[in-house]
């Protein structure tokens, strides 16, 4: 049987770019990868900010995000 998107227990997220449905069965694995991608992106953008002499803001404050995640585990 084919699984339909948006089954009970699935995680649904959205922003200005669209909607995503993450099946409960793979949610933990998706979260691990999403965290890694988020932190890598923030670090890369932080390097650009530093190179351009721009002030650090919450969009590149990867230390705060790492601290938040460390509290969860």
LINPEZI-V786919 format. One record per backbone hydrogen bond with DSSP energy under -1.0 kcal/mol. NH is the residue of the N-H (numbers start at 0). CO is the residue of the C=O. Records with the same first field share a line. If there is no record, write none. Layout:
NH: CO  CO
This chain:
9: 6
10: 21
12: 19
14: 17
19: 12
21: 10
25: 22
29: 25
30: 26
31: 27
32: 28
33: 29
34: 30
35: 31
36: 32
37: 33
38: 34
39: 35
40: 36
41: 37
42: 38
43: 39
44: 40
45: 41
46: 42
47: 43
48: 44
49: 45
50: 46
51: 47
53: 48
59: 56
61: 59
64: 60
65: 61
66: 62
67: 63
68: 64
69: 65
70: 66
